[in-house]
Amino acid sequence: MITLRRLLRHRLAVFGACVILVFVVFAVFAPQIASHDPYKFSLAKKLKPPSVLHPFGTDELGRDMFARIVFGTRVSLMMAVISVAIGLIVGVPVGAFSGFYGGLLDLFVQRLVDILLAFPGILLAIVVVAILGPGLWNAMLAVGISFVPTYVRVVRGSVLEIREKEFVEAARALGAGNVTIIWRHILRNCLAPIIVLSTLQLASAILWASGLGYLGLGAQPPTPEWGTMLGRSQVYIRVAPHVAVFPGLAIALSVLGFNLLGDGLRDALDPRLKGRL
């Protein structure tokens, strides 16, 4: 409750949470919010500007842009959540065991992480999806793999600090095994940095997945995904700028929301900033 009160006093974090909540509502109630079919096209209505009937206008095939943005929220949020989940599932255990056991295991894992971190995250994702082939699920896997090194480093750093605490020695003295100590005692005390990192990674996942879609390596048409829509709109940006503006705004606002919430969570969960919030 103390953390929640501190978070609520962080105005930018509250604003970010409200933005995210709006997108979540769009994703959950997309059929009720959008009155048009996002896949139904009509060449007679192509590239129409925003109007009462089509608030965000229509695209190059006459499809309603508002419906595609709303339904695209489902795709983009799903890609972000699954990508971060992949990074969590792989990176957290590897980082925990690497930091706890040390030795040759830690040396091998960290050198592998160094190699992966030598590539910018989006470039690593492009390499992975180029190997696997373009597609929605391959893009999520590629982005998730690119998140793994960051999780490994963050969790390992926290484990190196926590494993020397008195309660860990007490658990070992009581006969607890190493695996039990890692899962029940150490990782529970690593939750704060993991939560903050995951929130910020959700923003990166949306941005990188949209980048892959823009390059034609992510979700494929006619899937209503923001990055794919933005990539296809560049040809028409001079004659119909709305086809690029609205997908770009959706990406920018969602990334901003997660970044603001992540910053607020970092401040709220950091005991060193207790007197500042």
N, C-alpha and C positions, 0 to 999 in steps of 0.2 A: 504493500500500500504506500509506503514511503517513496519507493521508486516511481509509482504511478503519479503521486502528487507532484513530485519533482518534474516528471515529464510533462504534466499538464501546465506547469508554470513556464515551460519552454514554448513560446508562442510560435516560433517557426516550425517546431516539431508537430504541434497541434495542427497547424495549417497543412503540413505535409501529410499527416494522418487523414485529414479531411479530403484532400485530393485523392489519396489512395482509396478511401472509402467510396468516393464517387465512381472511380473506375471499377471497384469490386461490385458495386450495385449495377453498373452497366453490364458487367460480365454475367452476373447471376440472372438478371431480368432482361437480357437482351431482346428476346422475342416480344416482350411486353412494351419495351421502350421504343424499339424500331418498328415502324408500321410497314416498312417495305422489306421485300426479300432481298438480302444482300447479293444473291447470285442471279437474280432475274435481270436480264438486260433488254434494252430497247434502243436500237441504233438511231431511232428518230429523236431520242432525247439525249444523245451523247453530248458531253461537255457543256451542259446547261449550267448557268451560274446559280448561286444560292437563291432559293425562293421559298414561298410558304409551303409548297408541296414537297420540295426537296431542300431542307434547311442548309445543307452543306453542298448543294449542287449535285451533279452527276459526273461520272467518269467517262473514259473514252468509249465505253460500251453502253452507256446510258444507265448504269447501275447507280442506285441511290448511295451517295457518299456517306450520309449520316448512318445508314444501316450498316455499311461496311466498316465504319469506324467503331461503332458499338459492338458488332460481332467480332471485330478484330481485337477488341479488348480481351475477349476470352482466349484467343490464340496467343496474344503477347504475354498475358499473365500466366497462362499455362506453361509457355516456354520458359519464362523466368523462374517459376517455382520448381519445375522439374530440373532445370539446369543447376540451380542452387542445391537442390536435393542430391544430385549426383556428386557435386563438390563436397557436400557434407558427409555423405555416406562413405566416400572413399578417403577424403582428406583428413577427417577428424580421427578415425582409428589409426591411420598411418602416422599422423603427427603425434598422437598420444603414445603409441608404442615406441616410436623413435625417440621421443624425449625421455620416456621412463627408463628404457633399457640402455640407451646410449651405445657406446662401443662401435663395433663394425656395422651393426644394423643402422645406427644413427648416421655413421659416416656414409654408407651406401645411399640411404634415403636422401640425405641432404645434398649429395653430389648430383643425384638424379633431379632433385628439385632445382638446383642451380642451373642445370641444363634447360629445364622447362621454363624457368624464369628469365633465361637469356632471350626468349622470344616475347615480344609484346603479346598480351592476352588475346587480342583480336586476331593477331597474325597466327598465333598457335591454333585458334579456332578455325581460321581459314584453311590452314594446313590439314587439320583433322577432317574437316568436311570435304576438302578436295580429295582426300584419300577414300572416304566413305561414300562420297557422292552427295549431290544436293538433295534436300528434302527436309521436312519439318522435324522428324525425329532425329535425323543425323545432325541437324543444326543444334538441337538441344543437347545431344551427347557431346558435340564438339565444344560448346560453350561450357558444359559441366566439367569436361576434362581440363579446360583452361583455368578453371577455378581451383582445381585440386592443389596445386603448389602453394597458393596463398593460404588455404586452410591448414595445410601441413605446417607451414612456417608459424602461423599464429598459434595453433594448438601446441606445437612443440615448445615455443617460448613460454607459454603459460604453464605447461607441465614441468619444465625445468625449474620454474620458481616454486610451484606448489609441492613438488615431490619432496622438498626438504623441510616442509612444515611439520610441526609437532604431531598434529592429528594423523598424519600419514605414518609416522613412526609408531604411534600408539596402535593404529590398526594392524601394522605388521607385528607388533609385540603380542597382540591378541590372537595371532595366527591367521590373519586374512591373507589370501593368496594375492599374487601380483595382479591378476586380471580383476579380481574383486576390488582391489585398491584403486586401480585405474578407473573402472566404471562407476563405483559407488562413492569414491572419495575425491579423486582428482578431477574427473571430467565435470562433476557437479559444480566444482568451483571454477571451471573454465567457461561456464555458460554465458557470462556477461560479454566477453569478447567475441564469442561465437555468435551470439544474437546480433550484436552490433555489426559484425562482419557480414552476416547473412542478409541483413536489411540493406546494407550498402551494395552487396553483390546482386541483389534483386534489381537494383537500378542498372548496374553494369550488364546484367543478363538481358534486360529489355533493349539496351543500347546496342549490344553486340549481336543479339538475334536480329534486330532490325537492320543492322549493318550487313549481316549475311543475306537477309532477304533483299536488301537494296542491290547487292551484287549478283542476285540470282542464285545464291547458294543455300538459301533457307527455304521457308515455305513457298510452295509453287502455286501459281495461279490455277484456279480462281479463288484459292483460300484468301479470305480477307485478313491479311496480316499487314501491320502498319509499314514495315520496312519494304515489303514487296510492293505495296501500293505506292510508296514514295519513289521506288525505283522505276516503276512503269509510268509515273506521272512526269518525269523529267522531260520527255519529248513534247509534252503539251503545256509546259509551265508558262510559255509566253502568251498563248491564246486562252488558257484556262488555269490561272495560278491557284485557284481553290483546290485543284486536285492534288497539289503538293503541300499547300498550307495546312490543311486540316490533319493529315497523317503526321506531318512534322510537329504540329502542336501537341498531338496526342502523345508522341514519343517524348517530347520535351517536358510536358507536364507530369507524366508518370515517373520519369527519371528524377525530376526535381522533387516530387513527393517522397520517393523512397530515400533520396539523399538527405532531405531535411529531417525525416523521421529517424534515419540512422544517426545523424549528428545529435539529435535530441536524446536518443537512447544512450549514446556514448557518454553524454554529459550526465544523464540521470543515473547511469549505472557505475560511474566513476566516483568512488568514495573521496578522492582527493578534491573533487569539485563540490563537495557537500555544502560548503558555505556560500557558493556562488549562485545557487538556484533556489 
